[in-house]
Structures are given as C-alpha cells and as structure tokens.
Amino acid sequence: MTAARLPETDLTPVLRTDFSDDDSWRELLGEVDDGWVAVQADRSHEGLSTAELLALVPEGSRYPVLVVADAETFSGEERTLLVVDVADEPGRTFRAVPDACRSAVGNLAIANLGFDDYLRSVDESGVHRITERHLRAHAELEAALQHRPALVPHQAMLALSTTARRRRSSAWRFRQMM
C-alpha cells in the first residue's frame, strides 16, 4: 500500500502510525485535538519512520511540526507523542506528554517559541512537560479572561496576532542578549 500524502493545511497534522489500541487513540484525541490540529488516522501511515513521514509532507507546507502517535505512544504509561520538526531542521524530534504537546504546537505555530527552545526544555527522560510556572500563568490568564467581555472572532484573531508579534519581538530581543 502506498502511504497517503499529508494534507495541505495550516493546521498541524496529528498522525497515527500505530493502530494497536483504538480506545487509547480516542482518549488521546480528547487530550490533543483542540480544533487546531488536522487529525490523520490513515492505515497507510502504519509503522512509518520519521524520514518516511517527512517525505509525505507537501512542498511548501505551512505547519512547523508533525505530531505522531506511534508505538511508543501507546506502549508508554504517559502516552508521549513524537513531535517532528518540519520547518527548521526537518527530522529533529522530541517527545511530549499530551497536555504539553498542545502548548508546544500552539507556540510553534505562532513562532512564540522555536524548536530549539523545546529541545532545551526536555527533561532527563527526553520528554517535554508543562512546568509549574506555565500552569500558574495559564490559570492567571483564564482568571483574567473571566472578567473580560467576550471578543467577536475577528477581534480575537487580531488580539492573538498582535500578541504573537510582541512575543516574537520579545523573544528575538531576549536571544540577542544571550
């Protein structure tokens, strides 16, 4: 069987390459599918290596990474996902627990952080996890949003793009100081 090409989309693909546990797959999707990913559960991708998956990425793709649910995902207790660099240095990888994966995909998509930042953030087992600082910041943001009037979609996108520009600028200045 010939492996299906990956979609031409702005959303990050979440690829299933192991089909051993449908229940775990459904649970995993509940943790990572936040509407900002393109879920692919195509049996033609079963068992494919990182290099083989990269060969399926369309020319000029806009997504920075692939997220892969592989055999290690379903055999491990934490169900870590393989995050594969597509944009900067294709083929580099790190693993992430599902809640940290959502955050990483979002930050990489808006260029708030780069792949190198995540490579530096993995723990001694090679896994990226959400830090206590991140959890506190997220809780503060959620609390602040409870007291703001709701934004209509175009206002929300404008606020997001403005914030992303500021963060990229801040991240660039920070890296220049190092």
C-alpha positions as CSV (number, residue, x, y, z in Angstrom):
1,M,0.0,0.0,0.0
2,T,1.3,3.5,-0.9
3,A,1.3,5.9,2.0
4,A,-1.1,8.8,1.7
5,R,0.4,12.3,1.3
6,L,-0.2,14.6,4.2
7,P,-2.7,17.4,3.9
8,E,-2.1,20.9,2.6
9,T,-3.4,22.8,5.7
10,D,-2.5,25.5,8.1
11,L,-3.2,23.1,10.9
12,T,-0.6,20.8,12.5
13,P,-1.1,17.2,11.5
14,V,-1.5,14.7,14.3
15,L,-0.7,11.3,12.7
16,R,-1.5,7.9,13.9
17,T,1.2,5.3,12.9
18,D,0.2,2.6,15.4
19,F,-3.2,1.0,15.3
20,S,-2.9,-1.4,18.2
21,D,-5.3,0.4,20.7
22,D,-8.4,2.2,19.4
23,D,-9.6,3.1,22.9
24,S,-6.3,4.8,23.8
25,W,-6.4,6.6,20.5
26,R,-9.8,8.1,21.2
27,E,-8.7,9.1,24.7
28,L,-5.6,10.7,23.3
29,L,-7.6,12.7,20.8
30,G,-9.7,14.1,23.6
31,E,-6.4,15.4,25.1
32,V,-4.8,16.9,22.0
33,D,-7.5,17.7,19.4
34,D,-8.4,21.2,20.3
35,G,-9.6,22.2,16.8
36,W,-6.2,23.5,15.9
37,V,-4.8,20.2,14.5
38,A,-5.5,18.1,11.5
39,V,-6.1,14.5,12.7
40,Q,-4.9,11.7,10.4
41,A,-5.6,8.1,11.2
42,D,-4.7,6.5,7.8
43,R,-3.6,2.9,7.9
44,S,-1.2,3.6,5.1
45,H,0.9,5.5,7.6
46,E,1.2,2.5,9.9
47,G,4.7,1.9,11.1
48,L,6.3,4.6,9.0
49,S,9.6,6.1,10.2
50,T,10.2,9.8,10.8
51,A,12.0,10.1,7.4
52,E,9.1,8.3,5.6
53,L,6.6,10.7,7.2
54,L,8.7,13.7,6.3
55,A,8.7,12.5,2.7
56,L,4.9,12.8,2.7
57,V,4.8,16.5,3.7
58,P,3.6,18.6,0.8
59,E,6.1,21.1,-0.8
60,G,5.7,24.5,0.9
61,S,3.8,23.2,3.9
62,R,2.9,25.8,6.5
63,Y,2.9,23.7,9.6
64,P,6.1,23.7,11.6
65,V,5.9,20.2,13.1
66,L,4.2,16.8,12.8
67,V,2.8,15.2,15.9
68,V,3.0,11.4,15.8
69,A,1.1,8.9,17.9
70,D,3.4,5.9,17.4
71,A,4.0,2.5,19.0
72,E,5.9,4.2,21.9
73,T,2.9,6.5,22.5
74,F,0.6,3.6,23.0
75,S,3.0,1.4,24.9
76,G,4.1,4.0,27.4
77,E,2.2,5.0,30.6
78,E,2.2,8.7,29.8
79,R,1.3,8.3,26.1
80,T,4.1,10.7,25.0
81,L,3.8,11.9,21.4
82,L,6.6,12.3,19.0
83,V,7.0,15.9,17.8
84,V,8.9,16.1,14.5
85,D,10.5,19.3,13.1
86,V,9.3,20.0,9.6
87,A,10.4,23.7,9.2
88,D,13.8,24.5,10.7
89,E,15.8,21.3,10.6
90,P,13.5,18.6,9.4
91,G,13.8,15.3,11.2
92,R,14.7,16.6,14.7
93,T,12.4,15.2,17.3
94,F,11.4,15.3,21.0
95,R,8.6,13.6,22.9
96,A,5.9,15.5,24.8
97,V,3.1,14.5,27.2
98,P,-0.3,15.3,25.7
99,D,-1.0,18.5,27.6
100,A,2.4,19.8,26.9
101,C,2.1,18.9,23.2
102,R,-0.9,21.1,22.8
103,S,1.0,24.1,24.2
104,A,4.1,23.3,22.1
105,V,2.1,23.0,18.9
106,G,0.4,26.4,19.6
107,N,3.7,28.2,20.4
108,L,5.5,26.7,17.4
109,A,2.6,27.6,15.1
110,I,2.7,31.3,16.1
111,A,6.5,31.4,16.4
112,N,6.3,32.3,20.0
113,L,9.0,29.7,20.7
114,G,11.2,27.7,18.3
115,F,12.0,24.0,18.1
116,D,15.4,24.6,19.7
117,D,13.6,26.1,22.8
118,Y,11.7,22.8,23.1
119,L,14.8,20.7,22.6
120,R,16.4,22.6,25.6
121,S,13.2,22.1,27.7
122,V,13.0,18.3,27.7
123,D,13.7,16.5,31.0
124,E,16.3,13.8,31.7
125,S,14.0,11.2,30.0
126,G,13.8,13.3,26.8
127,V,10.2,14.4,27.4
128,H,8.8,17.9,27.3
129,R,6.3,18.6,30.1
130,I,4.3,21.6,31.3
131,T,6.1,23.4,34.1
132,E,4.5,24.7,37.3
133,R,5.3,28.2,36.1
134,H,3.3,27.6,32.9
135,L,0.4,26.1,34.8
136,R,0.3,29.2,37.1
137,A,0.4,31.6,34.1
138,H,-2.3,29.7,32.4
139,A,-4.5,29.8,35.5
140,E,-3.9,33.6,35.8
141,L,-4.8,34.1,32.1
142,E,-8.0,32.0,32.5
143,A,-9.0,34.1,35.5
144,A,-8.3,37.4,33.7
145,L,-10.4,36.2,30.7
146,Q,-13.4,35.5,33.0
147,H,-13.6,39.2,33.7
148,R,-13.3,40.5,30.1
149,P,-16.2,40.9,27.7
150,A,-16.2,38.3,25.0
151,L,-14.4,39.1,21.8
152,V,-16.0,38.5,18.5
153,P,-13.9,36.2,16.3
154,H,-12.1,38.9,14.2
155,Q,-11.2,40.8,17.4
156,A,-9.9,37.6,19.0
157,M,-7.7,36.9,15.9
158,L,-6.4,40.5,15.9
159,A,-5.5,40.2,19.6
160,L,-3.8,36.9,19.0
161,S,-1.7,38.2,16.1
162,T,-0.8,41.4,18.0
163,T,0.3,39.3,21.0
164,A,2.3,36.9,18.7
165,R,4.1,39.8,17.1
166,R,5.0,41.2,20.5
167,R,6.2,37.9,21.8
168,R,8.3,37.2,18.7
169,S,9.9,40.6,19.1
170,S,10.5,40.0,22.8
171,A,11.9,36.5,22.1
172,W,14.2,38.0,19.4
173,R,15.5,40.7,21.8
174,F,16.0,38.1,24.6
175,R,18.0,35.8,22.2
176,Q,20.1,38.8,21.1
177,M,21.0,39.5,24.8
178,M,22.2,35.9,25.4
